[in-house]
Amino acid sequence: MGVTNMKKYLIYLLLIISISINAQEYEFINEVITPFEDNNPIQLDSIFLKNRFIILGDNHLKYSHLNEDSFRMLWDIMGNKQEPPVELFLMNFNFEHLKADIIKSQNDSIVDFNKLNKYFYSTDEVFIKNNPKKKYISISQPFFNDVKDWCFIIKNEFIPYTNTGGNSVMFIYIKIDDIWILYNTLTLSLT
């Protein structure tokens, strides 16, 4: 195989890998972000999702907090002795890889609604301003560990009409028997 053919082969291989990773991200979102959440007393038939992913690194989850000590502190702040152990989560995430993934995710912040379930509706600032009584969410891209059996996603919820702000929560999942199971939630902010 010549050098030119080898380069073409590698380019095709990288393209296929990036497409499958992207597909895995949207499959995860479709499985875990639903209008039928257990803790939501009002079941919705639609989700109004902002058309851009939350950019991590500066605001919602700072680079300086992407370390074992910060996650232990967040876990301890919850104060619930029934929480699952933080050690299991920490053993499954490499924070240097996570930082690199977050930096890479900043290049692609547009949500592809063609890959999402039909109950997701694209919203932007103009739509929100004209429809302030609806509940809106925005999400980060999902971030997987190297084995792809752990993942977390950050979700913000807010209703502009109430002027009560919203919340930002990290949902941590583990994959067991091909099903994503919620492992823990960490409240990052309340406004």
C-alpha positions in Angstrom: 0.0 0.0 0.0 1.5 3.3 -1.0 1.8 6.4 1.2 -1.0 8.2 -0.6 -3.4 5.2 -0.2 -2.4 4.8 3.5 -3.2 8.5 4.1 -6.6 8.1 2.4 -7.3 5.0 4.5 -6.4 6.8 7.7 -8.6 9.8 6.8 -11.6 7.5 6.1 -10.9 5.6 9.4 -10.8 8.9 11.4 -14.0 10.1 9.7 -15.9 6.9 10.5 -14.7 7.0 14.1 -15.8 10.6 14.5 -19.2 9.9 13.0 -19.7 6.9 15.4 -18.7 9.0 18.4 -21.1 11.8 17.4 -23.9 9.2 17.0 -23.1 7.8 20.4 -23.4 11.3 22.0 -26.9 11.8 20.5 -28.0 8.2 21.4 -27.0 9.0 25.0 -29.0 12.3 25.0 -32.1 10.6 23.5 -31.9 8.0 26.2 -31.4 10.1 29.3 -33.0 13.5 28.5 -36.7 12.7 28.2 -40.0 14.6 28.9 -40.9 11.7 31.3 -38.5 12.2 34.1 -39.3 10.5 37.4 -38.7 13.7 39.5 -40.9 15.8 37.2 -44.5 15.8 38.5 -45.7 17.4 35.3 -45.1 15.2 32.3 -44.3 17.1 29.2 -44.9 16.2 25.6 -42.0 18.3 24.4 -38.7 19.7 25.5 -37.7 23.2 24.5 -33.9 22.9 24.1 -31.6 25.7 23.4 -30.0 25.3 20.0 -26.4 25.4 21.3 -24.6 23.1 23.7 -23.4 24.6 27.0 -19.7 25.4 26.7 -17.8 24.0 29.6 -14.4 25.1 30.8 -15.0 28.7 31.8 -18.4 29.0 33.4 -20.4 25.8 34.2 -17.5 23.5 35.0 -14.2 25.4 35.2 -10.9 23.7 34.2 -9.5 24.4 37.6 -12.3 22.2 39.1 -11.6 19.2 36.9 -9.6 17.3 39.5 -10.1 14.7 42.1 -10.2 17.1 45.1 -12.9 19.3 43.5 -15.2 16.3 42.8 -14.7 14.9 46.3 -15.7 18.3 47.7 -18.8 18.5 45.4 -19.8 15.0 46.6 -19.3 15.9 50.2 -21.3 19.1 49.9 -24.3 17.0 49.1 -24.0 15.7 52.6 -26.2 12.6 51.9 -24.7 9.5 53.4 -26.8 7.4 51.0 -25.0 8.8 47.9 -23.0 6.3 45.9 -19.2 6.4 46.5 -17.2 9.0 44.7 -14.3 6.6 44.4 -16.0 4.6 41.7 -16.6 7.7 39.6 -13.0 8.9 40.1 -11.5 5.6 39.1 -13.3 5.7 35.8 -12.4 9.3 34.6 -9.0 10.6 33.5 -9.2 14.3 34.2 -6.5 15.2 31.7 -8.4 13.4 28.9 -11.6 15.1 30.2 -10.0 18.5 29.9 -8.9 17.7 26.3 -12.4 16.5 25.4 -13.9 19.7 26.8 -11.5 21.9 24.8 -12.3 19.8 21.7 -16.1 20.2 22.3 -15.9 24.0 22.2 -15.4 23.8 18.4 -18.9 22.2 17.8 -21.5 23.8 20.0 -24.5 23.6 17.6 -27.1 20.9 18.5 -28.1 18.7 15.6 -31.9 18.4 16.1 -32.1 15.9 13.2 -30.3 13.3 15.5 -32.6 13.9 18.5 -36.0 12.5 19.3 -39.0 14.4 17.9 -40.0 15.8 21.3 -37.0 18.2 21.3 -37.8 21.6 19.9 -35.0 24.0 18.9 -35.1 27.4 20.7 -32.9 30.5 20.6 -32.9 33.7 22.5 -35.5 35.3 20.3 -38.0 32.4 20.7 -37.4 32.4 24.5 -38.0 36.2 24.7 -41.3 35.8 22.8 -42.4 32.7 24.9 -41.3 33.4 28.4 -43.8 31.1 30.2 -42.3 27.9 28.8 -39.7 25.8 30.6 -36.4 25.7 28.8 -33.3 23.5 29.1 -29.8 23.7 27.8 -27.4 20.8 27.9 -23.7 20.2 27.5 -22.4 17.7 25.2 -22.1 14.3 27.0 -18.6 13.4 28.2 -17.6 9.7 28.2 -14.8 8.0 30.0 -12.3 6.1 27.8 -14.2 2.8 28.0 -17.6 4.6 27.2 -19.3 3.0 30.2 -19.5 6.2 32.3 -20.8 9.5 31.1 -21.9 12.8 32.5 -23.9 15.7 31.1 -24.8 19.1 32.5 -28.3 20.3 32.2 -29.7 23.8 33.0 -33.4 24.4 33.4 -35.1 27.8 33.6 -38.4 29.5 33.1 -37.9 33.2 32.2 -41.4 34.3 33.3 -40.9 33.4 36.9 -37.7 35.5 37.3 -36.4 32.8 39.7 -33.5 31.9 37.6 -32.7 28.2 37.2 -30.3 25.5 38.1 -27.3 23.8 36.7 -27.0 20.1 37.5 -24.4 17.5 36.5 -26.0 14.1 35.9 -23.5 11.2 36.2 -24.4 7.9 34.5 -23.0 4.4 34.4 -23.8 1.9 31.7 -25.0 -1.5 32.9 -26.3 -4.2 30.5 -26.4 -1.5 27.7 -28.7 0.8 29.7 -27.6 4.1 31.1 -28.3 4.2 34.9 -28.2 7.5 36.9 -25.4 7.1 39.3 -25.5 10.6 41.0 -26.4 14.2 40.5 -24.3 17.2 41.6 -25.9 20.6 41.8 -23.4 23.1 40.3 -25.5 26.2 40.7 -28.9 27.6 41.7 -29.9 31.1 40.7 
